């Protein structure tokens, strides 16, 4: 069976460093941090007082007030980023067969704030079980994909992938596979998350997963730095329109890049910690390369998971060295989480967008906040510290890993017709 080619024809982003794709990309290249003291609630009693929040966002600027109240923040973010991507693609203007266009979205948690609000209201009352009729529809993780499909009338495959911080990349790979197998013409894919709230910050603090650099939030996410002390919680969404190549060409679509392959693998090791030798990360990168029928030497750039945790950064670099050997020293490596924070289930979406734009524009976004070298890392590796670098980027690989040992990698390449 001959597999179809899959291309990218639309992008949307709502991030802590920009509320559109162009703003997000410009901030990445400038090395802008999105971290600051939390504004959505008083975080002063927590160990961590800061996060990477979406800024200057009002759902009612995009969604009618009555409808916006029916959506948790993670669904609002999904709808806004999907709208930008759909407009960018012009997909619906070509009168497509909506039975062959689907939505596969990713979210690791879903409506956490909705759950928090309903619990607070219940326990603040007299014990009478009174709940908002939209409690369950707002909270469940699959609802974001449902709302996107309803808005555009898309009747193709429709679901949400939940694999912790690997969720959005899982969604992208699933959409890619449906299209190349000829089972769909196009997908709205990506992911969203909105966990910057009391339960989110408190839960990750309890795990001792977050940085506590409260005196300097903007420098707290520092992947591969000797003094890294945990990740910075982020929120937002990224949307990507994937389309079958001939379908895109026939309607005259603008093509950003091509999806070349995807890989998934499990650590089978620990509930929250990565395998110390990065075996799952190694296997998923190998799987992606095999799927793309590429040699490791063809990769120019890796957007790493790079969360700024003591264990995670080391394990991922071990995996890269194992897979790429001497070619590891020819790669550009960077963690854009140094700027956006960790968007959890949405991380893979905005990081895939960073790879797509790196391939399109031949620029590598930096890993900011590097101050002190860590002797655990080979000094010959190019982590693209602090300043963006120009180079020809024909192929980029994006890694995202999640609690439970979920590992995913997706490869994008320059579109050449």
Phi and psi in degrees as a GROMACS rama.xvg file:
@    title "Ramachandran Plot"
@    xaxis  label "Phi"
@    yaxis  label "Psi"
@TYPE xy
-83.0699  123.979  UNK-2
-80.9597  144.518  UNK-3
-76.6497  154.218  UNK-4
-84.0823  148.318  UNK-5
-126.058  126.063  UNK-6
-122.119  163.471  UNK-7
-100.744  122.721  UNK-8
-121.91  0.506162  UNK-9
-161.853  146.422  UNK-10
-135.778  145.48  UNK-11
-144.543  142.781  UNK-12
-148.397  138.963  UNK-13
-135.42  103.218  UNK-14
-132.836  169.368  UNK-15
-67.7357  -10.7115  UNK-16
-121.967  17.1869  UNK-17
165.131  136.25  UNK-18
-96.2048  6.04343  UNK-19
-139.818  167.351  UNK-20
-60.2077  -44.9498  UNK-21
-64.4954  -41.1557  UNK-22
-65.5271  -42.4803  UNK-23
-60.5961  -48.5075  UNK-24
-64.6848  -42.9746  UNK-25
-62.2009  -40.2896  UNK-26
-66.9052  -37.4324  UNK-27
-60.118  -48.3445  UNK-28
-66.496  -32.3958  UNK-29
-79.4488  -10.1037  UNK-30
71.4008  43.1495  UNK-31
-88.631  132.821  UNK-32
-88.9176  139.838  UNK-33
-100.081  7.15802  UNK-34
-85.1122  138.519  UNK-35
-163.838  169.361  UNK-36
-57.6849  136.059  UNK-37
-60.3058  133.634  UNK-38
-105.911  -20.2355  UNK-39
-73.8436  -21.0717  UNK-40
-160.414  168.415  UNK-41
-80.56  109.083  UNK-42
-99.7632  10.4633  UNK-43
-65.5861  -22.2435  UNK-44
-88.4205  -6.32052  UNK-45
-86.0065  162.982  UNK-46
-66.1753  -31.9159  UNK-47
-112.664  128.881  UNK-48
-104.133  0.258867  UNK-49
-132.949  167.096  UNK-50
-164.168  175.317  UNK-51
-102.489  92.9543  UNK-52
-90.7192  151.203  UNK-53
-66.7339  137.685  UNK-54
-114.892  148.117  UNK-55
54.4123  42.9613  UNK-56
-111.574  127.465  UNK-57
-129.159  111.409  UNK-58
-54.8284  -32.4478  UNK-59
-72.8354  -8.06634  UNK-60
-73.9848  -17.3941  UNK-61
-121.478  -28.0396  UNK-62
-127.586  134.172  UNK-63
-54.5651  139.891  UNK-64
-53.1001  -45.207  UNK-65
-62.2318  -39.4884  UNK-66
-74.2119  -38.4943  UNK-67
-59.5719  -33.8087  UNK-68
-69.6364  -15.9488  UNK-69
-89.0966  -2.29505  UNK-70
-115.657  132.121  UNK-71
-65.5115  161.755  UNK-72
-55.4515  -39.281  UNK-73
-64.5376  -31.6479  UNK-74
-76.4204  -36.317  UNK-75
-59.7639  -46.3875  UNK-76
-60.47  -41.7064  UNK-77
-60.6075  -46.3249  UNK-78
-63.6986  -38.8982  UNK-79
-71.0853  -44.408  UNK-80
-68.0709  -38.2915  UNK-81
-64.0913  -37.1769  UNK-82
-63.5693  -41.7118  UNK-83
-64.0372  -43.6591  UNK-84
-65.2784  -41.3948  UNK-85
-65.3287  -42.3875  UNK-86
-64.363  -40.2961  UNK-87
-62.555  -38.5732  UNK-88
-77.618  -29.2518  UNK-89
66.3646  18.869  UNK-90
-59.0359  -45.7244  UNK-91
-74.4486  -16.077  UNK-92
-73.9499  -14.6333  UNK-93
-93.8752  10.5809  UNK-94
53.2885  57.2423  UNK-95
-75.8723  168.331  UNK-96
-79.0916  100.63  UNK-97
-68.7635  -14.486  UNK-98
-71.0389  -15.0398  UNK-99
-114.262  18.8812  UNK-100
-122.428  128.152  UNK-101
-125.116  -177.742  UNK-102
-132.841  118.779  UNK-103
-123.669  112.773  UNK-104
-114.951  164.37  UNK-105
-128.746  138.812  UNK-106
-155.795  129.101  UNK-107
-79.0823  -27.4364  UNK-108
-124.023  -43.2887  UNK-109
85.5439  -141.222  UNK-110
-82.1937  65.4872  UNK-111
-65.3495  -40.7984  UNK-112
-65.7067  -38.3015  UNK-113
-61.3219  -44.3605  UNK-114
-61.6101  -44.219  UNK-115
-59.9241  -47.0249  UNK-116
-62.5911  -43.5335  UNK-117
-66.5803  -39.3937  UNK-118
-64.9677  -43.2169  UNK-119
-61.4666  -43.8742  UNK-120
-63.6702  -40.4467  UNK-121
-64.4141  -49.3692  UNK-122
-73.955  -17.7612  UNK-123
-83.669  -11.054  UNK-124
-90.6017  -160.076  UNK-125
-96.6946  12.5911  UNK-126
95.7725  -9.63381  UNK-127
-70.0894  126.909  UNK-128
-73.6591  86.6284  UNK-129
-110.57  119.958  UNK-130
-131.023  149.463  UNK-131
-63.6078  132.092  UNK-132
-62.0748  -17.6848  UNK-133
-94.4585  5.1627  UNK-134
-52.1262  -58.8384  UNK-135
-67.0569  -49.0609  UNK-136
-61.2684  -27.68  UNK-137
-76.773  -31.9076  UNK-138
-84.254  -39.799  UNK-139
-63.4848  138.55  UNK-140
-65.6079  -28.1685  UNK-141
-73.0312  -13.1836  UNK-142
-67.6919  -25.369  UNK-143
-61.6495  -45.8555  UNK-144
-63.0617  -38.8294  UNK-145
-60.7561  -45.4777  UNK-146
-65.6205  -38.9313  UNK-147
-63.1707  -44.8284  UNK-148
-65.2263  -38.9109  UNK-149
-63.6395  -43.6945  UNK-150
-60.0778  -41.0307  UNK-151
-103.248  -0.640895  UNK-152
69.0049  33.9978  UNK-153
-88.2758  119.787  UNK-154
-110.276  15.0766  UNK-155
-78.7816  -171.492  UNK-156
-50.6458  138.487  UNK-157
-145.119  113.364  UNK-158
-167.05  174.473  UNK-159
-120.244  135.949  UNK-160
-90.0186  137.467  UNK-161
-126.83  100.914  UNK-162
-141.729  50.2412  UNK-163
54.5832  -132.641  UNK-164
-75.7278  -4.98341  UNK-165
-92.4301  0.993734  UNK-166
-56.931  -49.619  UNK-167
-66.9662  -37.9479  UNK-168
-67.8628  -37.9405  UNK-169
-56.5549  -43.084  UNK-170
-62.6813  -43.9802  UNK-171
-62.1197  -44.0416  UNK-172
-65.46  -41.2956  UNK-173
-61.6596  -44.7843  UNK-174
-62.1456  -43.6586  UNK-175
-56.636  -45.259  UNK-176
-66.5085  -41.4368  UNK-177
-59.1315  -43.2487  UNK-178
-69.6171  -46.2913  UNK-179
-70.5329  -20.338  UNK-180
-83.4335  -1.69731  UNK-181
80.7478  15.6448  UNK-182
-91.7957  -5.18878  UNK-183
-159.065  157.977  UNK-184
-92.5627  -32.4468  UNK-185
-162.039  160.322  UNK-186
-140.402  146.039  UNK-187
-91.9486  119.729  UNK-188
-136.786  170.632  UNK-189
138.994  -145.346  UNK-190
-171.518  162.714  UNK-191
-146.11  153.85  UNK-192
-154.161  145.701  UNK-193
-144.552  73.935  UNK-194
-109.546  12.0587  UNK-195
-82.7842  81.3319  UNK-196
-151.252  -179.701  UNK-197
-58.1016  -45.7113  UNK-198
-69.0246  -39.3153  UNK-199
-66.3851  -51.8212  UNK-200
-65.0291  -43.2793  UNK-201
-64.0075  -40.8159  UNK-202
-65.9788  -44.7977  UNK-203
-72.5813  -30.9303  UNK-204
-62.8435  -42.2934  UNK-205
-61.1077  -30.6048  UNK-206
-78.9346  -7.38834  UNK-207
59.1867  36.0779  UNK-208
-93.5767  -19.8855  UNK-209
-95.9046  148.664  UNK-210
-62.809  146.131  UNK-211
-118.155  28.9095  UNK-212
-79.6385  66.6133  UNK-213
-68.3348  -20.3636  UNK-214
-79.5226  -13.3866  UNK-215
-152.726  68.0695  UNK-216
-54.9781  -38.8457  UNK-217
-65.7013  -18.3023  UNK-218
-109.341  11.4375  UNK-219
-73.175  -36.9153  UNK-220
-85.3554  106.605  UNK-221
-136.709  70.5158  UNK-222
-54.7132  137.597  UNK-223
71.4531  4.11853  UNK-224
-84.7439  146.511  UNK-225
-56.5177  -34.4279  UNK-226
-99.2347  20.8507  UNK-227
-64.1482  143.293  UNK-228
-137.303  20.6786  UNK-229
133.468  169.294  UNK-230
-87.8928  167.212  UNK-231
-109.181  126.43  UNK-232
-68.6782  132.519  UNK-233
-126.454  176.655  UNK-234
-151.801  163.576  UNK-235
137.951  -158.322  UNK-236
-158.053  155.842  UNK-237
-139.23  138.156  UNK-238
-127.413  139.89  UNK-239
-132.975  132.459  UNK-240
-95.336  113.201  UNK-241
-99.0526  141.049  UNK-242
-146.296  145.819  UNK-243
-65.9759  135.918  UNK-244
-53.1257  -52.7398  UNK-245
-63.3504  -36.8381  UNK-246
-61.7822  -42.566  UNK-247
-67.7349  -42.9814  UNK-248
-64.6494  -42.2733  UNK-249
-59.5138  -35.1479  UNK-250
-96.2761  4.89638  UNK-251
72.5227  33.1159  UNK-252
-71.0783  148.996  UNK-253
-78.0362  130.906  UNK-254
-112.132  123.923  UNK-255
-80.3789  -45.6612  UNK-256
-168.354  177.29  UNK-257
-120.322  140.141  UNK-258
-82.9632  126.466  UNK-259
-102.85  -28.1601  UNK-260
179.005  165.669  UNK-261
-148.093  151.669  UNK-262
-139.359  149.74  UNK-263
-137.68  145.86  UNK-264
-159.882  156.71  UNK-265
-108.556  148.471  UNK-266
-76.8584  -36.364  UNK-267
49.5369  48.1443  UNK-268
-130.868  -56.4698  UNK-269
-154.352  154.799  UNK-270
-62.8344  -41.0417  UNK-271
-126.283  -26.7931  UNK-272
-85.9954  146.316  UNK-273
-75.6594  159.68  UNK-274
-60.5558  130.748  UNK-275
-59.3828  -25.9853  UNK-276
-99.1623  7.2418  UNK-277
64.4786  35.008  UNK-278
-64.4949  -41.7395  UNK-279
-64.9548  -42.6051  UNK-280
-62.5982  -41.5335  UNK-281
-59.7002  -48.3191  UNK-282
-66.6406  -35.1427  UNK-283
-72.3438  -35.5405  UNK-284
-66.8042  -40.5727  UNK-285
-62.3201  -43.1883  UNK-286
-61.5287  -40.7015  UNK-287
-65.7173  -42.2149  UNK-288
-64.0319  -41.9938  UNK-289
-65.3415  -39.9238  UNK-290
-63.0972  -37.6959  UNK-291
-82.6863  -6.62218  UNK-292
54.2213  48.285  UNK-293
-119.264  150.037  UNK-294
-86.3711  146.729  UNK-295
-53.2966  -29.0791  UNK-296
-69.1966  -11.0665  UNK-297
-82.5572  -13.126  UNK-298
-80.7079  132.489  UNK-299
-102.253  -32.9739  UNK-300
-143.509  137.576  UNK-301
-119.697  119.193  UNK-302
-86.6752  102.643  UNK-303
-80.6059  161.766  UNK-304
-60.8057  -47.2106  UNK-305
37.3836  65.6116  UNK-306
-83.3211  -11.1832  UNK-307
80.8857  29.6155  UNK-308
-103.024  147.857  UNK-309
-56.7604  -42.9756  UNK-310
-83.3751  -43.5639  UNK-311
-62.651  -44.323  UNK-312
-62.5912  -41.8831  UNK-313
-65.1756  -45.3051  UNK-314
-61.8985  -40.8156  UNK-315
-67.3206  -40.571  UNK-316
-65.1236  -39.525  UNK-317
-58.2101  -41.6077  UNK-318
-64.0094  -44.1503  UNK-319
-61.6107  -44.8486  UNK-320
-62.8895  -36.8879  UNK-321
-66.9119  -42.7678  UNK-322
-76.2086  -41.153  UNK-323
-100.708  -14.8194  UNK-324
55.4094  -133.52  UNK-325
-63.7678  -27.9787  UNK-326
-65.8727  -18.01  UNK-327
-55.7721  -29.8751  UNK-328
-80.3138  -10.209  UNK-329
-95.296  -10.3353  UNK-330
-79.4183  150.88  UNK-331
-94.1131  133.278  UNK-332
-122.42  135.405  UNK-333
-152.429  153.473  UNK-334
-114.635  108.341  UNK-335
-75.7098  -8.39027  UNK-336
-63.8687  -18.9475  UNK-337
-61.6897  -21.9016  UNK-338
-106.728  -43.5899  UNK-339
-88.9047  -14.4496  UNK-340
73.9515  -173.453  UNK-341
-100.726  110.982  UNK-342
-84.2115  15.2949  UNK-343
53.7862  -120.587  UNK-344
-64.7354  -15.7233  UNK-345
-95.4155  -6.13608  UNK-346
-56.6138  -45.7707  UNK-347
-62.0777  -28.6362  UNK-348
-71.2683  -52.5235  UNK-349
-71.2939  -26.4133  UNK-350
-78.2581  -32.0216  UNK-351
-64.169  -39.2216  UNK-352
-61.9882  -40.7317  UNK-353
-60.3154  -39.1517  UNK-354
-68.4855  -42.9745  UNK-355
-58.7164  -43.3408  UNK-356
-76.1889  -29.1581  UNK-357
-64.601  -41.7289  UNK-358
-66.2863  -42.2156  UNK-359
-68.8335  -39.1575  UNK-360
-105.127  -5.63686  UNK-361
57.4309  46.8328  UNK-362
-137.295  136.8  UNK-363
-101.761  118.715  UNK-364
-67.2927  151.246  UNK-365
-86.0349  169.516  UNK-366
-99.9277  106.677  UNK-367
-86.2989  174.839  UNK-368
71.2783  19.6404  UNK-369
-81.0783  127.082  UNK-370
-122.613  -49.212  UNK-371
-124.545  125.446  UNK-372
-62.6674  143.37  UNK-373
-102.181  119.704  UNK-374
-62.8046  -9.97597  UNK-375
-69.1561  -17.1409  UNK-376
-111.1  137.971  UNK-377
-62.4681  126.8  UNK-378
-67.05  -12.9227  UNK-379
-81.175  -11.8471  UNK-380
-74.85  139.26  UNK-381
-101.272  98.8072  UNK-382
-86.4899  7.16749  UNK-383
53.0101  49.805  UNK-384
-67.4304  126.12  UNK-385
72.5577  -28.5673  UNK-386
-132.544  134.152  UNK-387
-60.9259  150.155  UNK-388
-126.64  136.134  UNK-389
-87.8225  133.492  UNK-390
-165.051  158.529  UNK-391
-69.4785  124.584  UNK-392
-117.886  98.6  UNK-393
-84.897  -34.294  UNK-394
-140.813  134.013  UNK-395
-129.369  148.032  UNK-396
-122.168  135.281  UNK-397
-116.916  125.924  UNK-398
-104.297  135.651  UNK-399
-141.074  132.849  UNK-400
-127.054  153.017  UNK-401
-137.765  158.61  UNK-402
-50.5049  141.845  UNK-403
95.8579  -3.37746  UNK-404
82.6277  27.3869  UNK-405
-86.2325  124.444  UNK-406
-126.333  132.156  UNK-407
-138.718  146.517  UNK-408
-140.07  139.788  UNK-409
-129.995  142.148  UNK-410
-113.969  130.205  UNK-411
-118.859  147.076  UNK-412
-133.514  159.704  UNK-413
-62.9044  134.526  UNK-414
-79.1228  127.399  UNK-415
-126.108  21.4655  UNK-416
